[in-house]
Amino acid sequence: MSTPFMMRPPEEETRTYRKPGEEPPKPPLEVIKLLIKQTWESVWAPLTGKVKKQVERRTAPLEERLHDARNAVLSDEEVEVLLNDPNPMVRLELVHNDTISGEVLERLKHDPDVTVSTIARRKQIQFIL
């Protein structure tokens, strides 16, 4: 036997906690996404143009960074970004670029990736011979 107090109220009656015209609450993931976006914008906004370009280059897709490393005309800033790229494939492409200076090749000889450093050493030996 069920009494009126034991019955579940209809769904419409359980969602009347907000005021008329008020937006429904956002799902938790939407709130988190919004907070991350606001935080990123507050960090990104004060950066200078030079730093923004460096961050954009580092976060560019791998194919773009490889294309940049093959480029015959590289500024010092671009070379610096490519030297510090976390992906060894980009630094390896930089080694194979014939337009890089001896100073850059010297830095690549001491690369943490064994393949990059070995090929940089071989290329430097070829220059000497």
N, C-alpha and C positions, 0 to 999 in steps of 0.2 A: 504494500500500500504506500503510495507516495503522497506527500503533502505538498502544498504550493511552495513551501520553503525548501524542499529537496529538489525541485525542478531547476534545471539550468535555464538562465534567462536567454532570450534570443540574442544573436550576435549583434544586432543593431543597438540593443540597449547596453551592451558591454563597452561600446566604443564612443560613448557620449561624454568622455572626460575632457575634451577640448571645447573651447568656446566656438560659437558659430563664426565662420569665416576664417578661422585659424588653420594654418597649414598642418597637415598630418606630420608626425615626427618622422625624421629621416632614418633609414636603416643604418645600423652601426657602420657598415663599410662605406657608405656615402659620407658619413661624418668624418671618418678617418681619412678618406680621400681628400675631402675639403681641407682638413687640417694640414695634411702633407703639402697640398698645393699652396696654401697660404704661407706655410713655413718656407717652402722653396722660393716663393716669390720674394719674401722678406730677406732671404739670404742672397738671392740672385740680383736684386735691384741695386744694391750699393756697389757691386763690383765694377771695376773700370772696364773699358772696352777691350783692353789688351788681355785682361784675365778672362773675360767672357769668351774671347776668341780661342784662347788656349783650352778652356773647358769644353767648348763646342767641338774643337778638333779632337780632343781626347775621347769624347763621347760619340764621335761620328761613327758610322758603320765601318766595319773592317775594310770593305772594298774601297771606300773613300780614302782611308788612311794609307792603304797600300798604293793607291793611285798617287797620293801626295808624295810618298817615299820614292816613287819612280820619276817624279817630275824633275826636269832638267834645271829649272830655275827655282831654287828654294831660298827663302830669306833665313837669316840667322834664327829668328823666332820659330819659324816652321821646323828648322833642323832640330832645335832644342826640344820642341814638343815631340818630334818623331824619335829622338834619342831616348826620351823618357816614356815612350809608349809601353804599356804593360804587355803587349803582344810581341813575342820575339819575331814573328813573321814580318812585322812592319820594320823592325830594326834590321832584319836580314835583307829586305828590299833596299834599305838605305845603304847597306854595305855594297850591294850590286850597282848602285847608282854611280855612274862614272864621273859625275860632276861634284861629288863631295870633296871637301878639303882633307888634307893629311891629318889635320887636328881632329876632325870628326872621326876619321878612320882610327886614329890613335885611341880615342875614347871608346870606340866600338871593340877594340882589341881587349878591353877590360870589361866587356859586357858579362852580366851574370849568366846568360845563356851560353852554353859551351859551343853550340853550333855557330852562333853569331860571332863569338870571339875568335874561333878557329878560322872561319872564312875571312874575317877582317885581317887576321895575321897573314894568311896566304895572299890576300890581295896586296897587302903592304909589301910583302917579299917580291911580288911581281913588279911593283913600282921600282924597287931597288935594282932588280936585275934588268 
